[in-house]
Amino acid sequence: MAQPSREGLPPGPSLPAIFVTLAYMKDPYLFYRTQFQKYGSPFTVNTLRGKLVIVTDPEQAKQLFTASPDELDVWGADALDPIVGPASLLLVAGNRHKRDRKLLTPPFHGARMKAYGAVMRDAARREAGRWRVGEEQSFLRCAQAVSLEVILRAVFGVQSSGDVEAWSRAVTGLMDSAHPAGLFFRAARVAPFGLGPWAKFLEARAAVDRMVFDEIRDRRAKERYGDDILSLMMQARYEDGGVMSDADLRDELMTLLLAGHETTAISLSWAMYWLHRNPSDLEAVHKELDQLVAEGRFEAEHIAQLPMLEAVCNETLRLNPIVADVVRLSHAPIEVGPYKLAAGTAVAVSIATIHEREDLFERATEFVPKRFLQKKYSPFEHIPFGGGHRRCLGAAFAMYEMKLVLAELLSAHRFAVTGPERVGRRGITLGPENGVRFRYLGSRVPATSAREIKANVV
């Protein structure tokens, strides 16, 4: 017999909101893990925005991800608003979200998305061409250069190398100036006498905004459209025949920058880190790539289908999700596990904690990509891109880019990771604290004969 739902909020730590926020900012993985071990799922924490119920169970996550869009809304939008703007798909809700998502979906699926494969591979080759044997550097910085070029060429339609460099400087300046304090604490958003971190952020944001609006106005005036995502967005029509305004286009472009630049670079960095700390997994990926080279099929469509390469990407995203959670605000009473939560309750699915559950992922703290070859996980167990009607729009694009960039770099180059790595805060995202330092060992010649591939002689 089903147990009756309990009214009220689940138990949780009685820590003051400021302590919870600081602990979360420092290491949300550890904070959620510790509370889950004490209270189970769900539990409640105090935050500067009020009570927040945390879900760390896949069945409870399913309850949230399958709820009607009318029942759940965005929570904590003011942390992202300064970067992406109020019209961002990440922040709008209800009919506006449904309408905008429908308009923006086509460029990220099917043949349209696959057409950007050449851009991704070319960007990886150009970055590798800058390396010198014996040189030590940050793989995160290298991956940022690759992912930013992909965004600029595929999304913004920037073509010339000079323009790519100009845009890169402006965007990098913006991302580097997005200090966590200004995003998490409204009181930190002050710029006395035009000085301080917030002033630096506002100046960097204004520089990017000028470039974005100049590009949009120029294209509208000259009707200069191409195959890039900005062109597709500008030509798209709502059901009533209307088009996106310049301001709305700006906010969606900033959303794609945030969601598709820093996040992909972080995931690529972690993948390189874990592969080079687990030689047998690196060897398995090399064999897959070498097989394609030997067969003359080293093309994007075949690379994207490699099972071990995909498993590496999935395991990387499991072990090091870019954000620790996804948060929603209930518009109606909603059941989460044994609790019936009142309308107006904020609820978060802890991606990191679900990904660490030993009952779902044996040896959960270890990098074991082959688990994804042995089992298919549900969309409520492996959730690096969130879930439900607000699941990341660019998930397929991000996975495609991860596979192609890793394939280009691993097939033709050799590396040595030079130090241990741990998770650190990077604005609103989480990434490798030291940027994954590596030493470049030079070019790699793929095995081409069946005997070489079997023995992995490289």
FIPA-936776 format. One line per field, with one value per residue (C-alpha): residue number from 1; x, y, z. Coordinates in steps of 0.1 Angstrom, whole numbers, padded with zeros to 4 digits, m for minus. Layout:
<atoms>
k <- [NUM	...]
xx <- [X	...]
yy <- [Y	...]
zz <- [Z	...]
</atoms>
This chain:
<atoms>
k <- [1	2	3	4	5	6	7	8	9	10	11	12	13	14	15	16	17	18	19	20	21	22	23	24	25	26	27	28	29	30	31	32	33	34	35	36	37	38	39	40	41	42	43	44	45	46	47	48	49	50	51	52	53	54	55	56	57	58	59	60	61	62	63	64	65	66	67	68	69	70	71	72	73	74	75	76	77	78	79	80	81	82	83	84	85	86	87	88	89	90	91	92	93	94	95	96	97	98	99	100	101	102	103	104	105	106	107	108	109	110	111	112	113	114	115	116	117	118	119	120	121	122	123	124	125	126	127	128	129	130	131	132	133	134	135	136	137	138	139	140	141	142	143	144	145	146	147	148	149	150	151	152	153	154	155	156	157	158	159	160	161	162	163	164	165	166	167	168	169	170	171	172	173	174	175	176	177	178	179	180	181	182	183	184	185	186	187	188	189	190	191	192	193	194	195	196	197	198	199	200	201	202	203	204	205	206	207	208	209	210	211	212	213	214	215	216	217	218	219	220	221	222	223	224	225	226	227	228	229	230	231	232	233	234	235	236	237	238	239	240	241	242	243	244	245	246	247	248	249	250	251	252	253	254	255	256	257	258	259	260	261	262	263	264	265	266	267	268	269	270	271	272	273	274	275	276	277	278	279	280	281	282	283	284	285	286	287	288	289	290	291	292	293	294	295	296	297	298	299	300	301	302	303	304	305	306	307	308	309	310	311	312	313	314	315	316	317	318	319	320	321	322	323	324	325	326	327	328	329	330	331	332	333	334	335	336	337	338	339	340	341	342	343	344	345	346	347	348	349	350	351	352	353	354	355	356	357	358	359	360	361	362	363	364	365	366	367	368	369	370	371	372	373	374	375	376	377	378	379	380	381	382	383	384	385	386	387	388	389	390	391	392	393	394	395	396	397	398	399	400	401	402	403	404	405	406	407	408	409	410	411	412	413	414	415	416	417	418	419	420	421	422	423	424	425	426	427	428	429	430	431	432	433	434	435	436	437	438	439	440	441	442	443	444	445	446	447	448	449	450	451	452	453	454	455	456	457	458]
xx <- [0000	0013	0023	0004	0024	0039	0031	0059	0096	0120	0146	0180	0209	0200	0231	0224	0219	0252	0272	0253	0259	0296	0300	0281	0303	0335	0326	0289	0299	0312	0284	0256	0274	0277	0241	0228	0248	0232	0196	0190	0168	0152	0166	0162	0188	0186	0198	0199	0169	0149	0144	0156	0147	0175	0168	0195	0174	0167	0131	0125	0144	0120	0091	0105	0117	0084	0062	0042	0060	0031	0040	0077	0095	0131	0146	0176	0175	0193	0226	0227	0208	0238	0255	0228	0201	0164	0153	0176	0161	0177	0156	0122	0093	0058	0046	0075	0100	0080	0077	0114	0127	0107	0122	0158	0157	0163	0199	0210	0198	0201	0221	0223	0242	0264	0274	0295	0318	0344	0345	0352	0379	0396	0396	0413	0440	0447	0452	0475	0495	0506	0521	0559	0574	0583	0562	0540	0507	0470	0448	0418	0432	0438	0403	0388	0405	0391	0355	0354	0365	0338	0312	0324	0324	0294	0271	0282	0293	0327	0349	0383	0411	0415	0378	0380	0409	0391	0359	0380	0397	0363	0346	0375	0376	0340	0342	0373	0357	0326	0336	0314	0307	0289	0268	0259	0256	0235	0253	0286	0272	0286	0312	0323	0338	0337	0363	0364	0354	0319	0330	0354	0326	0303	0329	0337	0300	0295	0324	0308	0274	0286	0301	0270	0246	0268	0269	0231	0224	0249	0233	0198	0208	0227	0205	0238	0230	0249	0246	0257	0232	0229	0217	0192	0179	0175	0156	0134	0098	0074	0040	0025	0052	0072	0110	0134	0142	0178	0177	0164	0190	0217	0205	0203	0238	0252	0234	0251	0284	0280	0265	0287	0321	0333	0313	0326	0362	0359	0346	0373	0400	0386	0384	0421	0430	0413	0424	0460	0457	0441	0464	0442	0413	0435	0448	0412	0404	0436	0426	0392	0407	0435	0410	0391	0424	0434	0400	0401	0370	0384	0354	0331	0301	0322	0340	0307	0297	0327	0314	0345	0350	0313	0317	0347	0326	0297	0319	0337	0303	0292	0323	0327	0294	0298	0271	0262	0224	0194	0168	0131	0104	0070	0039	0016	0018	0042	0051	0088	0094	0073	0067	0040	0056	0035	0033	0062	0088	0122	0135	0169	0181	0217	0234	0267	0252	0231	0262	0281	0256	0273	0240	0239	0275	0299	0333	0315	0345	0366	0369	0354	0341	0334	0305	0286	0294	0279	0248	0223	0215	0181	0178	0172	0204	0229	0218	0248	0226	0197	0163	0127	0114	0144	0171	0201	0192	0228	0235	0239	0261	0283	0287	0295	0322	0337	0341	0355	0380	0392	0395	0416	0440	0444	0449	0477	0494	0510	0507	0518	0496	0520	0501	0471	0439	0408	0375	0375	0349	0349	0321	0289	0305	0329	0361	0397	0413	0447	0435	0449	0486	0502	0535	0533	0553	0549	0531	0517	0516	0484	0487	0476	0479	0457	0487	0498	0462	0459	0492	0486	0521	0523]
yy <- [0000	0034	0056	0089	0120	0140	0177	0203	0203	0174	0177	0191	0210	0241	0260	0297	0307	0325	0295	0272	0296	0298	0261	0256	0281	0265	0229	0220	0183	0180	0200	0179	0146	0154	0163	0134	0110	0126	0131	0110	0123	0147	0172	0209	0237	0274	0297	0335	0331	0310	0273	0249	0212	0190	0157	0131	0101	0093	0083	0117	0134	0117	0132	0167	0161	0147	0173	0196	0228	0247	0234	0244	0277	0291	0297	0319	0336	0367	0348	0344	0375	0398	0376	0361	0387	0384	0369	0340	0306	0296	0322	0325	0302	0292	0298	0321	0293	0268	0292	0302	0266	0255	0283	0276	0238	0231	0244	0220	0188	0166	0177	0213	0203	0178	0205	0221	0191	0206	0237	0217	0196	0226	0245	0216	0213	0250	0250	0219	0236	0263	0238	0231	0199	0200	0230	0229	0247	0246	0223	0242	0274	0254	0239	0273	0286	0257	0258	0296	0294	0268	0291	0322	0304	0280	0302	0338	0332	0350	0341	0358	0349	0386	0388	0355	0370	0403	0385	0360	0388	0404	0372	0359	0393	0389	0353	0361	0391	0372	0369	0344	0370	0393	0364	0349	0381	0410	0432	0427	0443	0477	0497	0527	0554	0530	0507	0471	0437	0446	0476	0455	0430	0457	0472	0438	0430	0464	0456	0423	0438	0465	0438	0416	0445	0459	0424	0420	0455	0450	0417	0431	0461	0441	0410	0391	0356	0323	0289	0299	0297	0335	0336	0308	0326	0359	0343	0321	0330	0325	0310	0345	0355	0376	0375	0378	0413	0425	0423	0388	0377	0392	0373	0339	0345	0352	0320	0300	0315	0306	0272	0262	0278	0274	0242	0223	0234	0222	0188	0184	0192	0166	0140	0146	0145	0112	0095	0103	0090	0058	0044	0013	0036	0058	0027	0016	0050	0050	0016	0028	0059	0039	0015	0043	0057	0023	0018	0053	0063	0090	0112	0130	0107	0076	0093	0102	0065	0052	0034	0038	0074	0081	0062	0084	0115	0102	0091	0124	0142	0118	0122	0160	0176	0213	0224	0206	0209	0222	0242	0248	0267	0249	0268	0241	0214	0187	0153	0145	0111	0108	0146	0168	0202	0233	0257	0282	0256	0256	0222	0212	0180	0174	0161	0156	0135	0112	0106	0096	0070	0036	0018	0033	0035	0009	0025	0058	0080	0064	0070	0038	0047	0010	0011	0029	0000	m0025	m0007	0019	0045	0062	0100	0103	0085	0101	0137	0160	0182	0183	0168	0174	0202	0224	0199	0217	0226	0222	0188	0170	0198	0196	0158	0160	0186	0167	0136	0153	0175	0145	0124	0150	0156	0120	0104	0128	0140	0128	0144	0140	0154	0169	0171	0161	0181	0189	0206	0244	0272	0290	0316	0297	0265	0240	0230	0219	0242	0242	0240	0205	0212	0191	0188	0183	0153	0158	0141	0106	0083	0062	0025	0014	m0023	m0049	m0062	m0027	m0019	m0051	m0046	m0008	m0002	0036]
zz <- [0000	m0010	0020	0023	0013	0041	0042	0048	0039	0043	0071	0065	0081	0102	0089	0083	0047	0043	0055	0031	0002	0010	0013	m0019	m0037	m0025	m0034	m0042	m0048	m0013	0003	m0014	m0008	0030	0034	0014	0036	0067	0055	0025	m0004	m0004	0021	0027	0030	0038	0010	0006	m0017	0008	0014	m0012	m0014	m0028	m0047	m0050	m0061	m0098	m0092	m0075	m0103	m0127	m0109	m0115	m0150	m0162	m0145	m0166	m0178	m0163	m0128	m0128	m0134	m0133	m0099	m0091	m0125	m0112	m0110	m0148	m0159	m0159	m0185	m0207	m0203	m0195	m0229	m0226	m0231	m0198	m0180	m0197	m0187	m0197	m0232	m0239	m0232	m0253	m0283	m0282	m0278	m0308	m0329	m0317	m0319	m0357	m0360	m0333	m0348	m0379	m0410	m0398	m0367	m0385	m0410	m0383	m0380	m0403	m0383	m0351	m0366	m0383	m0350	m0332	m0359	m0358	m0321	m0322	m0348	m0323	m0299	m0296	m0284	m0247	m0241	m0210	m0209	m0197	m0217	m0205	m0222	m0254	m0253	m0246	m0278	m0298	m0284	m0288	m0324	m0330	m0314	m0333	m0367	m0364	m0343	m0349	m0385	m0380	m0409	m0411	m0387	m0377	m0368	m0348	m0328	m0321	m0310	m0289	m0270	m0262	m0252	m0231	m0213	m0205	m0192	m0172	m0155	m0144	m0107	m0087	m0060	m0084	m0097	m0063	m0042	m0055	m0029	m0047	m0079	m0072	m0090	m0068	m0089	m0119	m0102	m0089	m0102	m0111	m0131	m0150	m0158	m0170	m0192	m0207	m0212	m0230	m0254	m0264	m0267	m0291	m0313	m0312	m0320	m0348	m0364	m0362	m0376	m0404	m0414	m0414	m0434	m0461	m0458	m0454	m0442	m0443	m0428	m0393	m0364	m0360	m0397	m0391	m0360	m0378	m0406	m0384	m0380	m0351	m0358	m0361	m0386	m0363	m0360	m0330	m0319	m0318	m0280	m0279	m0305	m0283	m0252	m0271	m0285	m0251	m0238	m0266	m0256	m0220	m0226	m0255	m0249	m0214	m0207	m0237	m0229	m0194	m0205	m0231	m0204	m0180	m0207	m0216	m0179	m0171	m0203	m0196	m0160	m0172	m0200	m0208	m0216	m0237	m0255	m0263	m0278	m0299	m0313	m0323	m0340	m0357	m0371	m0388	m0402	m0415	m0432	m0447	m0428	m0405	m0411	m0387	m0393	m0384	m0355	m0339	m0338	m0320	m0289	m0266	m0276	m0267	m0235	m0225	m0231	m0211	m0182	m0182	m0179	m0152	m0131	m0136	m0145	m0154	m0129	m0097	m0100	m0118	m0099	m0104	m0087	m0083	m0094	m0080	m0053	m0064	m0050	m0045	m0030	0002	0004	m0011	m0015	m0016	m0045	m0044	m0032	m0049	m0058	m0071	m0087	m0076	m0108	m0090	m0061	m0084	m0105	m0074	m0061	m0057	m0062	m0097	m0106	m0091	m0082	m0087	m0078	m0104	m0142	m0157	m0192	m0201	m0177	m0206	m0229	m0205	m0194	m0207	m0181	m0179	m0185	m0147	m0137	m0162	m0164	m0173	m0195	m0171	m0181	m0190	m0212	m0201	m0210	m0226	m0262	m0273	m0258	m0291	m0304	m0273	m0275	m0312	m0306	m0278	m0299	m0330	m0311	m0290	m0321	m0339	m0309	m0297	m0331	m0342	m0310	m0278	m0243	m0207	m0180	m0156	m0123	m0103	m0107	m0086	m0090	m0087	m0091	m0124	m0122	m0123	m0136	m0121	m0138	m0133	m0107	m0124	m0159	m0166	m0171	m0199	m0217	m0255	m0266	m0304	m0332	m0331	m0361	m0361	m0365	m0399	m0402	m0384	m0365	m0353	m0343	m0323	m0305	m0303	m0315	m0321]
</atoms>
